[in-house]
Amino acid sequence: MSDQDATTPRVFLARHGETEWTINGRYTGVTELDLTPRGVGQVRASGAQLVGPGRLLDPASIVRIFVSPRKRAQTTLGLLFGDGEASQVDASKVVTTDEIAEWDYGDYEGLLTKEIRELRANKGLDTAQPWDIWRDGCEGGETAQQVTARLDALIQKIYDIQRDNMHGEHPADVVLVAHGHILRAFVKRWLLYPMESPLPLMMSPGAIGVLSYDNHSIQEPAIMVGLSMPSST
């Protein structure tokens, strides 16, 4: 049985809070949208419960934060950890990178799933089976293979940060602040699943997910389906 504990490095996944397009289900890639007031509240609530000294996301244990360049992710970062001099993490730990930007939806930006499928049907596509982004990608945007490549590159960077700290030799927690679709794609690649493999995943706006390693092994990346909160004793 695995003896995984809090000494094993973790990767925290932080989804940005709700936007107007989150509410109506439109594919939101490069479009810059503000968080709704409820979205701000979602992130603040997660931060109040989970971020801070001695809490699940302890700034002393975080060595890198990779954040999407989109405004909604940047706002979420500030709401979780604080801005400027009030930030709980040193600015040198924060890396803004397109590697964890949302999937580039190309021609499908701002559309609903049913609208995308109608568009493709009018072009004579998908006659054998309905459009599936995990398999078919996006016209004018990214393919599943392109998304896989950039996420795999980011995962290698995380491995390099964490591989020598599997037993808590040094703090090595990493945080990703990004978007619902790309974070679910990240989970697939973390678990070494092909992008098109069925793996139903849900992540609410403002939610925090946790990945780690089984048996303190860099060769055994895993998803934490449940974890205990830090204890003061």
Residue frames as qw, qx, qy, qz and C-alpha x, y, z in Angstrom:
[[0.000, 0.887, 0.461, 0.000, 0.00, 0.00, 0.00],
 [0.363, 0.617, -0.034, 0.697, 1.23, 3.48, -0.83],
 [0.467, -0.565, -0.405, 0.547, 2.53, 5.59, 2.03],
 [0.237, 0.539, 0.212, 0.780, 2.03, 8.84, 0.13],
 [0.316, -0.724, -0.449, 0.417, 1.88, 11.81, 2.48],
 [0.117, 0.980, 0.124, -0.101, 2.31, 15.56, 2.46],
 [0.428, -0.620, 0.438, 0.491, 6.09, 15.26, 2.00],
 [0.537, 0.250, 0.652, 0.473, 5.52, 14.10, -1.58],
 [0.006, 0.224, -0.173, -0.959, 5.43, 17.11, -3.95],
 [0.359, 0.587, 0.701, -0.185, 2.03, 18.12, -5.23],
 [0.088, 0.127, 0.418, 0.895, 0.66, 19.97, -8.23],
 [0.189, 0.536, 0.595, -0.568, -2.35, 22.13, -7.38],
 [0.149, 0.361, 0.623, 0.678, -4.78, 22.98, -10.17],
 [0.065, 0.512, 0.425, -0.744, -6.65, 26.26, -9.70],
 [0.241, 0.532, 0.649, 0.488, -9.44, 27.03, -12.13],
 [0.003, -0.117, 0.032, -0.993, -10.41, 30.67, -12.61],
 [0.270, 0.357, 0.642, -0.623, -13.75, 31.85, -11.30],
 [0.421, 0.600, 0.680, 0.018, -16.95, 32.13, -13.25],
 [0.023, -0.220, 0.283, 0.933, -17.28, 34.39, -16.32],
 [0.601, 0.345, 0.119, -0.711, -20.34, 35.19, -18.40],
 [0.626, 0.368, -0.585, -0.361, -19.28, 32.60, -20.96],
 [0.042, 0.130, -0.951, 0.277, -18.80, 30.01, -18.22],
 [0.458, 0.217, 0.537, -0.675, -22.48, 30.49, -17.40],
 [0.718, 0.464, 0.047, -0.517, -23.75, 29.99, -20.95],
 [0.862, -0.030, 0.489, 0.126, -21.24, 27.34, -22.00],
 [0.573, 0.811, -0.114, -0.015, -19.41, 29.21, -24.75],
 [0.875, 0.015, -0.021, 0.484, -15.92, 28.06, -25.64],
 [0.098, -0.991, 0.094, -0.014, -13.60, 30.73, -24.22],
 [0.856, 0.075, -0.028, 0.510, -9.99, 30.64, -25.36],
 [0.456, 0.124, -0.028, 0.881, -8.28, 33.92, -26.22],
 [0.185, -0.737, -0.318, -0.567, -11.29, 36.15, -25.52],
 [0.235, 0.111, -0.558, 0.788, -10.61, 38.34, -22.49],
 [0.482, -0.613, -0.454, -0.432, -13.47, 38.25, -20.01],
 [0.167, -0.483, 0.518, -0.685, -13.77, 39.53, -16.45],
 [0.184, -0.199, -0.927, 0.258, -14.89, 37.32, -13.60],
 [0.385, -0.644, -0.423, -0.508, -18.49, 37.80, -12.58],
 [0.338, -0.610, 0.391, -0.600, -19.08, 38.96, -8.99],
 [0.939, -0.231, 0.125, -0.220, -19.97, 35.37, -8.18],
 [0.854, 0.348, -0.250, 0.294, -16.72, 34.24, -9.83],
 [0.121, 0.642, -0.451, 0.608, -14.75, 36.59, -7.61],
 [0.654, -0.466, 0.322, -0.502, -16.55, 35.16, -4.60],
 [0.993, 0.045, -0.105, -0.035, -15.79, 31.58, -5.66],
 [0.659, 0.436, -0.385, 0.476, -12.06, 32.23, -5.80],
 [0.140, -0.607, 0.413, -0.664, -11.99, 34.23, -2.59],
 [0.843, -0.346, 0.149, -0.383, -13.82, 31.45, -0.77],
 [0.948, 0.151, -0.203, 0.192, -11.34, 28.84, -2.00],
 [0.409, 0.551, -0.393, 0.612, -8.43, 31.05, -1.02],
 [0.415, -0.597, 0.306, -0.615, -9.83, 31.78, 2.44],
 [0.932, -0.247, 0.122, -0.233, -10.23, 28.06, 3.16],
 [0.970, 0.119, 0.059, 0.206, -7.15, 26.61, 1.48],
 [0.572, 0.571, -0.155, 0.567, -4.39, 29.21, 1.06],
 [0.266, -0.856, 0.230, -0.378, -2.06, 30.41, 3.82],
 [0.103, 0.499, -0.798, 0.322, 0.54, 29.27, 6.35],
 [0.291, -0.089, 0.874, -0.379, -0.27, 25.80, 7.63],
 [0.715, 0.368, 0.266, -0.531, -3.07, 25.33, 5.11],
 [0.869, 0.262, 0.406, 0.109, -3.30, 23.05, 2.10],
 [0.584, 0.653, 0.051, 0.480, -1.66, 25.58, -0.23],
 [0.547, -0.738, -0.029, 0.395, 1.07, 26.78, 2.11],
 [0.377, 0.912, -0.158, 0.021, 3.09, 29.56, 0.45],
 [0.342, -0.714, 0.608, 0.057, 6.22, 28.25, 2.19],
 [0.690, -0.039, 0.713, 0.118, 5.88, 24.96, 0.28],
 [0.635, 0.717, 0.288, -0.014, 5.15, 26.51, -3.13],
 [0.512, -0.401, 0.368, 0.665, 8.19, 26.94, -5.35],
 [0.058, -0.047, 0.552, 0.831, 6.54, 27.76, -8.68],
 [0.442, 0.559, 0.532, -0.458, 3.22, 29.06, -9.93],
 [0.180, 0.057, 0.669, 0.719, 2.52, 28.67, -13.66],
 [0.288, 0.587, 0.488, -0.578, -0.32, 30.95, -14.72],
 [0.457, 0.560, 0.576, 0.381, -2.14, 31.48, -18.00],
 [0.222, -0.008, 0.074, 0.972, -1.72, 34.95, -19.56],
 [0.185, -0.582, -0.585, -0.533, -5.48, 35.42, -19.87],
 [0.160, -0.476, 0.224, -0.835, -6.93, 38.15, -17.64],
 [0.785, -0.407, -0.140, -0.446, -9.38, 35.84, -15.89],
 [0.883, -0.094, -0.351, 0.296, -6.51, 33.60, -14.76],
 [0.363, 0.337, -0.314, 0.810, -4.33, 36.53, -13.71],
 [0.429, -0.516, 0.056, -0.739, -7.22, 37.93, -11.66],
 [0.905, -0.309, -0.252, -0.148, -7.71, 34.54, -10.03],
 [0.701, 0.141, -0.407, 0.568, -4.03, 34.38, -9.09],
 [0.041, 0.413, -0.267, 0.870, -4.32, 37.73, -7.30],
 [0.667, -0.439, -0.064, -0.599, -7.50, 36.72, -5.50],
 [0.922, -0.167, -0.342, 0.067, -5.94, 33.49, -4.27],
 [0.763, -0.102, -0.241, 0.592, -2.53, 34.72, -3.15],
 [0.211, -0.853, -0.130, 0.460, -2.81, 38.52, -3.01],
 [0.568, 0.737, 0.111, 0.349, -1.36, 41.23, -5.27],
 [0.210, 0.815, -0.251, 0.478, 1.85, 43.24, -5.13],
 [0.052, 0.470, -0.671, 0.571, 3.26, 43.75, -1.64],
 [0.683, -0.206, 0.370, -0.595, 0.25, 41.94, -0.19],
 [0.816, 0.236, -0.475, -0.230, 1.04, 38.74, -2.12],
 [0.809, -0.472, 0.330, -0.120, 1.75, 35.63, -0.06],
 [0.886, 0.072, 0.288, 0.358, 4.21, 34.36, -2.69],
 [0.270, -0.588, 0.314, 0.695, 7.32, 36.04, -4.05],
 [0.579, 0.688, -0.041, -0.435, 6.90, 37.36, -7.59],
 [0.102, 0.578, -0.771, -0.249, 9.98, 35.40, -8.66],
 [0.380, 0.006, 0.918, -0.111, 8.01, 32.18, -8.19],
 [0.566, 0.583, 0.428, -0.395, 5.30, 33.21, -10.68],
 [0.213, -0.185, 0.690, 0.667, 5.69, 32.31, -14.36],
 [0.594, 0.531, 0.215, -0.565, 3.11, 33.49, -16.90],
 [0.183, -0.278, 0.836, 0.437, 3.16, 31.02, -19.79],
 [0.641, 0.237, -0.295, -0.668, 1.15, 30.05, -22.86],
 [0.266, 0.146, -0.953, -0.016, 1.93, 26.42, -21.98],
 [0.017, -0.350, -0.866, 0.357, -1.06, 26.51, -19.62],
 [0.321, 0.180, -0.081, -0.926, -3.24, 28.93, -21.60],
 [0.705, 0.270, 0.498, -0.426, -6.68, 27.67, -22.53],
 [0.575, 0.229, 0.702, 0.353, -7.07, 25.47, -25.61],
 [0.104, 0.346, -0.281, -0.889, -7.00, 27.66, -28.74],
 [0.535, 0.411, 0.696, -0.247, -10.49, 27.12, -30.13],
 [0.218, -0.033, 0.598, 0.770, -9.80, 28.96, -33.39],
 [0.252, -0.225, -0.519, -0.786, -12.97, 29.13, -35.50],
 [0.490, -0.480, -0.721, -0.095, -15.00, 27.79, -32.59],
 [0.208, -0.046, -0.438, 0.873, -14.25, 30.65, -30.20],
 [0.306, 0.063, 0.211, -0.926, -17.44, 31.83, -28.51],
 [0.613, -0.034, -0.549, -0.567, -19.58, 28.99, -29.86],
 [0.737, -0.251, 0.459, -0.428, -21.61, 26.35, -28.08],
 [0.386, -0.188, 0.888, 0.167, -20.97, 22.65, -28.65],
 [0.557, 0.521, 0.640, -0.095, -24.21, 22.26, -30.64],
 [0.342, 0.888, -0.063, -0.302, -23.20, 25.22, -32.84],
 [0.128, -0.604, 0.730, 0.293, -19.79, 23.70, -33.52],
 [0.466, 0.076, 0.878, 0.080, -21.34, 20.40, -34.50],
 [0.507, 0.737, 0.397, -0.205, -23.82, 22.15, -36.81],
 [0.146, 0.855, -0.356, -0.348, -20.98, 24.12, -38.40],
 [0.227, -0.404, 0.854, 0.238, -18.98, 20.99, -39.03],
 [0.544, 0.342, 0.762, -0.073, -22.01, 19.07, -40.31],
 [0.445, 0.833, 0.127, -0.303, -22.60, 21.81, -42.88],
 [0.112, 0.746, -0.599, -0.269, -19.05, 21.21, -44.09],
 [0.877, 0.208, -0.387, -0.194, -19.63, 17.47, -44.45],
 [0.180, 0.459, -0.775, 0.394, -17.47, 16.62, -41.44],
 [0.281, -0.155, 0.775, -0.544, -18.06, 14.03, -38.73],
 [0.684, 0.032, -0.398, -0.611, -20.38, 11.80, -40.74],
 [0.637, -0.007, -0.768, 0.069, -19.35, 8.73, -38.75],
 [0.521, -0.493, -0.570, 0.401, -19.40, 10.21, -35.23],
 [0.094, -0.973, -0.194, -0.087, -20.03, 13.56, -33.53],
 [0.340, 0.708, -0.333, 0.521, -17.23, 16.10, -33.11],
 [0.774, -0.579, -0.161, 0.199, -15.06, 15.50, -30.05],
 [0.085, 0.949, -0.285, 0.105, -12.45, 18.13, -29.23],
 [0.626, -0.556, 0.543, 0.068, -10.23, 15.55, -27.54],
 [0.743, 0.129, 0.585, 0.299, -9.94, 13.70, -30.84],
 [0.502, 0.675, 0.418, 0.344, -10.70, 16.27, -33.55],
 [0.382, -0.220, -0.033, 0.897, -9.30, 19.52, -32.16],
 [0.185, 0.800, 0.336, -0.461, -10.46, 22.88, -33.53],
 [0.569, 0.582, 0.328, 0.479, -10.42, 24.28, -37.05],
 [0.168, 0.825, -0.038, 0.538, -8.23, 27.36, -37.15],
 [0.489, -0.759, 0.313, -0.294, -7.05, 26.56, -33.62],
 [0.147, -0.537, 0.825, -0.091, -5.16, 23.80, -31.87],
 [0.768, 0.039, -0.597, -0.228, -5.20, 20.10, -32.55],
 [0.850, -0.517, 0.014, -0.104, -5.17, 17.61, -29.71],
 [0.868, 0.105, -0.099, 0.476, -1.59, 16.78, -30.68],
 [0.258, 0.614, -0.149, 0.731, -0.49, 20.40, -30.32],
 [0.542, -0.688, 0.107, -0.471, -2.09, 20.70, -26.91],
 [0.961, -0.239, -0.060, 0.128, -0.46, 17.44, -25.88],
 [0.692, 0.354, -0.168, 0.607, 2.97, 18.73, -26.92],
 [0.013, 0.658, -0.213, 0.722, 2.78, 21.95, -24.91],
 [0.732, -0.573, 0.090, -0.358, 1.39, 20.25, -21.82],
 [0.958, -0.053, -0.117, 0.257, 4.03, 17.53, -21.97],
 [0.465, 0.507, -0.238, 0.686, 6.71, 20.23, -22.12],
 [0.346, -0.660, 0.201, -0.636, 5.27, 21.84, -18.99],
 [0.926, -0.352, -0.024, -0.132, 5.05, 18.50, -17.21],
 [0.821, 0.203, -0.238, 0.479, 8.74, 17.90, -17.88],
 [0.099, 0.609, -0.271, 0.739, 9.52, 21.25, -16.24],
 [0.673, -0.549, 0.126, -0.479, 7.50, 20.19, -13.21],
 [0.973, -0.079, -0.160, 0.147, 9.30, 16.84, -13.07],
 [0.571, 0.427, -0.298, 0.635, 12.60, 18.70, -13.08],
 [0.248, -0.622, 0.252, -0.699, 11.46, 20.78, -10.10],
 [0.770, -0.399, 0.180, -0.465, 10.12, 17.83, -8.12],
 [0.886, 0.177, -0.429, -0.013, 12.14, 14.72, -8.99],
 [0.486, 0.275, -0.619, 0.551, 14.82, 15.25, -6.31],
 [0.223, -0.248, 0.445, -0.831, 12.31, 16.03, -3.59],
 [0.601, -0.198, -0.657, -0.410, 10.10, 12.97, -3.53],
 [0.607, -0.394, -0.635, 0.272, 10.54, 12.53, 0.23],
 [0.271, -0.935, -0.225, -0.041, 10.28, 16.17, 1.24],
 [0.700, -0.056, -0.063, 0.710, 13.98, 16.99, 0.94],
 [0.090, -0.145, -0.010, 0.985, 13.00, 20.54, -0.01],
 [0.437, 0.550, 0.416, -0.577, 9.67, 22.33, -0.62],
 [0.141, -0.124, 0.739, 0.647, 8.55, 21.54, -4.17],
 [0.354, 0.590, 0.690, -0.227, 4.83, 22.17, -4.55],
 [0.103, 0.012, 0.472, 0.876, 3.70, 23.67, -7.88],
 [0.336, 0.567, 0.542, -0.522, 0.48, 25.55, -8.66],
 [0.174, 0.217, 0.629, 0.726, -1.23, 25.94, -12.05],
 [0.235, 0.548, 0.407, -0.692, -3.72, 28.79, -12.38],
 [0.007, 0.091, -0.699, -0.710, -5.64, 28.34, -15.60],
 [0.565, 0.102, -0.179, -0.799, -8.86, 27.22, -17.29],
 [0.795, -0.057, 0.450, -0.402, -11.30, 24.36, -17.06],
 [0.901, 0.412, -0.061, -0.123, -10.58, 22.69, -20.38],
 [0.483, 0.643, -0.545, 0.235, -6.80, 22.92, -20.34],
 [0.333, -0.492, 0.682, -0.427, -6.60, 21.79, -16.72],
 [0.892, 0.043, 0.350, -0.281, -8.64, 18.69, -17.54],
 [0.781, 0.567, -0.256, 0.061, -6.32, 18.09, -20.49],
 [0.067, 0.681, -0.644, 0.342, -3.37, 18.50, -18.13],
 [0.692, -0.292, 0.556, -0.356, -4.78, 15.79, -15.84],
 [0.941, 0.315, 0.059, -0.109, -4.98, 13.39, -18.78],
 [0.601, 0.640, -0.407, 0.250, -1.37, 13.98, -19.73],
 [0.271, -0.622, 0.608, -0.411, -0.20, 13.87, -16.09],
 [0.802, -0.122, 0.518, -0.271, -1.74, 10.40, -15.88],
 [0.182, -0.336, 0.801, 0.460, -0.07, 9.50, -19.21],
 [0.545, 0.490, 0.666, -0.141, -3.41, 9.08, -20.98],
 [0.259, 0.225, 0.530, 0.775, -3.67, 9.91, -24.69],
 [0.187, 0.097, 0.116, -0.970, -5.76, 13.02, -25.14],
 [0.555, -0.053, -0.468, -0.686, -8.53, 11.11, -26.91],
 [0.323, -0.115, -0.917, 0.202, -8.88, 8.54, -24.10],
 [0.460, -0.654, -0.378, -0.466, -12.24, 8.72, -22.32],
 [0.435, -0.160, -0.596, 0.656, -11.73, 10.17, -18.85],
 [0.194, -0.796, -0.397, -0.412, -14.76, 12.14, -17.63],
 [0.439, -0.164, -0.394, 0.791, -13.56, 14.97, -15.40],
 [0.117, -0.870, -0.376, -0.295, -15.39, 17.88, -13.79],
 [0.469, -0.144, -0.282, 0.824, -13.94, 21.04, -12.26],
 [0.041, -0.881, -0.468, 0.059, -16.06, 23.87, -10.92],
 [0.265, 0.760, -0.066, 0.589, -15.08, 27.53, -11.44],
 [0.272, -0.764, 0.346, -0.471, -12.83, 28.61, -8.59],
 [0.958, -0.276, 0.011, -0.072, -12.07, 25.01, -7.64],
 [0.070, -0.719, 0.691, -0.015, -8.73, 23.55, -6.53],
 [0.981, 0.083, -0.147, -0.094, -7.58, 20.09, -7.68],
 [0.390, -0.715, 0.580, 0.020, -4.56, 18.11, -6.52],
 [0.894, 0.341, -0.288, 0.024, -2.13, 15.83, -8.33],
 [0.417, -0.726, 0.545, -0.031, 0.91, 14.08, -6.89],
 [0.480, 0.420, -0.764, -0.096, 2.87, 10.84, -7.16],
 [0.925, -0.306, -0.075, -0.211, 2.20, 7.37, -5.82],
 [0.931, -0.186, -0.040, 0.311, 4.88, 5.66, -3.72],
 [0.287, -0.835, 0.211, 0.420, 7.03, 8.84, -3.71],
 [0.621, -0.014, 0.600, 0.504, 8.00, 7.95, -7.28],
 [0.167, 0.536, -0.240, -0.792, 8.47, 10.34, -10.21],
 [0.102, 0.074, -0.875, -0.468, 7.55, 7.36, -12.39],
 [0.110, -0.450, -0.886, 0.024, 4.07, 7.11, -10.84],
 [0.151, -0.084, 0.030, -0.984, 2.19, 10.39, -11.36],
 [0.133, -0.429, -0.891, 0.070, -1.26, 10.15, -9.79],
 [0.267, -0.534, -0.198, -0.777, -4.44, 12.05, -9.10],
 [0.049, -0.038, -0.767, 0.638, -5.46, 12.57, -5.47],
 [0.339, -0.462, -0.638, -0.515, -9.16, 11.70, -5.29],
 [0.564, -0.773, -0.224, -0.185, -9.17, 12.51, -1.59],
 [0.513, 0.308, -0.459, 0.657, -6.76, 13.96, 0.92],
 [0.484, -0.672, -0.471, 0.304, -6.62, 14.94, 4.55],
 [0.057, 0.943, -0.011, 0.328, -6.22, 18.54, 5.59],
 [0.415, 0.424, -0.545, 0.592, -3.01, 19.69, 7.32],
 [0.667, -0.611, -0.425, 0.047, -2.99, 19.03, 11.05],
 [0.046, -0.856, 0.276, -0.434, -1.66, 21.41, 13.68],
 [0.695, -0.557, 0.421, -0.169, -0.61, 18.52, 15.92]]
